[in-house]
Amino acid sequence: MVVNQTWLDQVREEPIDPAYPVIDPHHHIWPTNPRRGYIYLIDDLVRDLTAGHNVRASVFIQCSTMYRQSGSEHLKPIGETEWVNGIAEQYAKANPSGPAIMAGIVGHCNLAGDRVDEVLETHMAAAPKRFRGIRHVCTWTDDVEVLKTTVAYQKDLLIDPAFRRGFARLQKYGLSFDSWIFHPQLPHLADLARAHPGIPIVINHLGAPLGQGTFAARKDEVFAEWRQSIDALAACPNVHMKLGGSAMPLFGFAWDSHPKPPSSDELIRAARHFYDYAIEKFSPSRCMFESNFPVDKEQCAYIPLWNSFKKMTANFSKAEKADMLYNTARRFYRLEAVTSPSK
């Protein structure tokens, strides 16, 4: 996949309520990404975040980039945190009144490894003002069509005893967990959340209800399975939901096959049933909208994406809207030092 800016530029929208404060709690940057085939650096990120919506802060989520090239294998992911923290520091110094770009950092630790404490402590030392949590990607499927656009890791990792021992260490350090899995794995996540109620968990990308490959022909069944899992997860007070990622090909909408990229209204029509159900079950106080850029940028532009989010909040109360667009992310990622509450 690549970002085709010429294709994206075919659909332009004015930002809705451009002064309204937003926190984008899920994006990446990378100087190289062989699987995705393009670079996305701080200048690219800032250009998107400041294109029209009032993004006041953002959170970087691990993407396996800039790992250390030498030294102990278990500490190599620290290189990503060191690199991102350095860039965030430089940007903050050069833009003291600007948005708090990458005010939070979520890194990687092999939670199934045997030196988890050392890795967590080294991450925290590398970014003492910004490090917030861990994402150990646990996606798995054997569907060959899904695997054309995403990656599968170890099957049943969430129920692996070694993984669970490492996961439990997050509580000692007050760190959160970003969960990136596909919808068939959500029951394992619910079991994990119930076993560790003191660890904050946020589900990435709506829990990824799959719509490609063998899943494409049974979308109603997938939706029913996904809803059942969402019910169980929403019953866990320590679990939050990221509302986004639905432009990714694995959802099955194939936006990149269209002559033009989707408008905000088209994005809503395609996936609103997922958003509405997640918000109903988790409540706005445990939901946060996310861009997932630049991954979602392969399928849609930033302004229409956030316009779709703002349109979906139109009938909520002022406080509920503020939660989903700003305050939930602010609380979950503990960004109080660099942001003010949205009212």
N, C-alpha and C positions, 0 to 999 in steps of 0.2 A: 504494500500500500504506500501511496505517496500523497502529499498535499498538492493539489492542483489549484493554485490561486486564481488562474484565469477562469476556471470552471466555477469556483466559489464566488467570484466577482459578478457573476450573472444575476445573482439575487442580492439586492441591497435593501436594507430596512433602516429606518430611523430608530434609534434606541428608545424604548418605552421608559418614561420616567427616568431620564438619564442622571438625575441628581440622587436617586435613591441609593443608599449605601449597600454594597454587596461584598460578601467574602466568598472567594472561590477556593474551596477546601480540597481541590483535587486537580493537580496538573503535574506535568513533567517538563524537564529540559534534558537535552542530550547533545553532545558534540558529535556523536556517531551512534548509529543504530542499524547494524547490518540487516536486521529483519525488516525494518520499516523503510530503510533506504533514503533517509534524509536527516538533516540536522535541525535542531530546534533549540535555540540559545536564548539567553536572557533578553536580548533585544527583540527577538521574535515574540517572546512571551509578553513583554511590556507593551509591544505594539498591539497585541490582541486585547490585553486586559484594559488598556486605556483608549480603545478605539471608540468608545461611546458610553459604556456603562461605568458607573462609579464604583469600581472595585477598590475597596479600601485595604484589603489584605488578601494573602493567598497562602496556600499550604502546598509544599512540594511533596510528592509521593514517589517512593523509590521506583526506579525503572532500570536497575542493574547497569548503571553507567559509571564510568570513571572509577572503577574499583582499583585498589592498589595492585600494582603489577608485580610486587615482590613481598616477601615476608610470609607470615603465617596465613594459611588458607582461610581460617575462620575469621580473620580480621580484615580480609580484603574488601568486604563491603563498606568498611569505614571510609574508604577513599571517596565514595559517593557523598557521604555526609560532609566530609572535609571540603570537597569541591563546591558543593551547593552552599554551604555556610560561608565560604570565602566570597562567592559571588553575591550572596545576599548582603554581606557586610559592605562590600564595595558599593552596591546599589544604594543602600541606606545612607551611606556617607555622602554620596553624590546627590541624593534626592531626599534631604531631611524632612521636607514637607510633603513628599509624595506618598503613594500607597506603600504599605508594609509588604513588599513582595517577598514571598517565601519566609514569612514570619514564623511558620512552623515547618519542620522537616520530619518526615517519616522515612526511616531507613529499613534496611534488611538485616535480619539475623537468622541464621539457620537454627530455628527453635528445636529441631530434632538433634542438634549437636550436643556435645558434652562440655562446652565452654561458654554457655549462654551468658552468664554473669559478666565475664570479661568483655564480651562483645557489647553488651548493653552499656556497661560503664564506659567503654571507649567511645561509643557513639555519643554519649552524653557529654563526655569531656571534649569531644571534637566540636560540638555545637551547644554549649551550655545554655544559651539564651533561646535556642530554637528547637532543639530535639524534643519530639513529642511522642513518638511511638514507633512500632514495627509493623511492616507488612511482609509476611512470608507467604508468597503466592502459592495457593493450594489448588488451583484449577486442574480439573482432570476430565477428559472424555476420550472415547475411542472412536468418535464419529469423524471420519476422514474429511468431510466437508467443513465442519467446524474448525478442524485443525489447519485448514488452509489459511485462516485469518487470525488464529490465536495459538496459544501454547498450552500443552498439558504437562503436568508435573507428576508427582507420585500419587497413585490411587490411594484413597482412604487415609491421607496424611493427617486429617483432623482428628482421627480416632487412634492414631499411632501413640502408644504410651510415651515414647521418647519425646515426640512433639508436645504432648500435653505437659510433660515435666518442664520443658523449656518455656512453654506458654505461661505456666504458673509463675515464672520468675518475673513477669512483667509487673505484677502487683507490687513486689518489693520496691520497684523503682518508680511507681506511679505512672507507668507508660500505658498507652492505649494500643489497640490492635486493629489494623485495617484488614478486613477480610475480602480477598478477591478469589471467588469461587464461582462455579456455575450452579444453576438452580437444583440439579439433582443432589448436590452436596449440602444443601441448606439444612436438612435434618441433622447432619453431623455438627454443623455450626450451632444449632439450637442446643444440642446436648453439651457441647463445649461451653456455651454461655451459661447454662444452668449449673455446670460443675464449677464455674469460676465467676460468681456474681460480682466480685470486687474488681474485675478487669473491664474497663470500657471497651466495647467493640463497636465498630462501624462497618456496615455492609457496603461494599463498593458496588456501584453501578446497578442498583435495584435488585441485586442478587442474581443478575444475569440469566433471565429466562431465555433459554436457547430457542432460536428460530431458524437455524440452518440445518442442512442435511436431513437426517431422519426425523428431526424435530419439526421441520417445516410443514409436514403433512398432518401434524396433530397439535396445532396451536391451541385449540380449546383444552385439550388434555394437559398441555404444558401450563397453561394459565391456571387450571384447577390445582395442579400439583404445586405450582409456585405459591398460590394463595394459601394453601394448607400450611406450607412451610413458613410463610410470612406471619400467619396467625401464631404459630409456635414461637417464632423469634420475637414478635412484638410483645409477647407475654413476659419476656426477660427485660427487666428495667435497665440493665447495663448495655443493651443493644440499641444502636442508632442506625439510621438509614441514609445513604447518599442517593439523592434523586438525580440520576443522570446516566450517561454512558449508553443511552438507548440508540444513539446514532451508529454505534459500532455494528459492523456486518453480522456479528454473531446473533444479534436480535432478529435478523432476517428481513430487514427493510430494504437492503440493497440500494441505498441512495446513490452510490457512485455509478449505477447503471442507468440513471435518469439523465436526460439531456441537461437539466439544471439541478442545482442543489436544492434541498428543501427549504421552504419558508418556515417561519415560526408556526404558522397555522398547520402546515403539513406535518411538522414534527409532533405537534399536539395530537392531530388526528391519528397518527400511527401508533402512538404509545401511551396515550393518556390513561387508558385503563390500568396500566401498571402504576403510574404515578398516583392516581386517585386512590387505588386500593392501599398502596404503601402509606400514604398520608393518613388515610382513615384509620389504619391499624396502629401506626406508630405515634400518631398525632404530630402536629407541626413542631412541638417542642423537642422531638427526637428525629427530625428530618432536616437535611441540608441539601440544597441544590449544588451541583458540581459541574464543571465544564469537561473534565477529562481531556483537556487539550495537551498536546496536539493530536492525540489519537482520534478524538471525535472531529477534529478539523479535517481529517481525510474525507468526511462526509457532510459537514455543514460548517457555516461561519459562526463566529463568536456572537455577533450582535443578534442575529435571528435566534440562536440557541437561548440566550438569556432573555430575549423577548418572549420566547415560548414559556420560560419559567415564570416570568412576571404575569403573563396572561393566565397561567394556571393558578396563580395566587389571588386573582382579582376578586373572588367572592369570599375570601377569608377575612377575618378581622385584622385590624392594624397590627396587633401583637402577634398573631399567627403568621402573617406575611413576614414580619420582621424576623421571626424565628427561622423560617425556612430559607430566607435569603441572606441572613447575617448572624443572628444571635445563637442559633444552635451550633454552628461551626465555631463561633467565638468561644462558647462554653466548652465544647468537646475538646478542642485543640488548645484551650487555655491561652487565649490570645489577649487577655485583659490588659497586659502591659503595653500593647501597641495599638489597641482599638478602644473605642467607646461603645457602650451599648446602643443599639438602634432602637428608636422609640416609634 
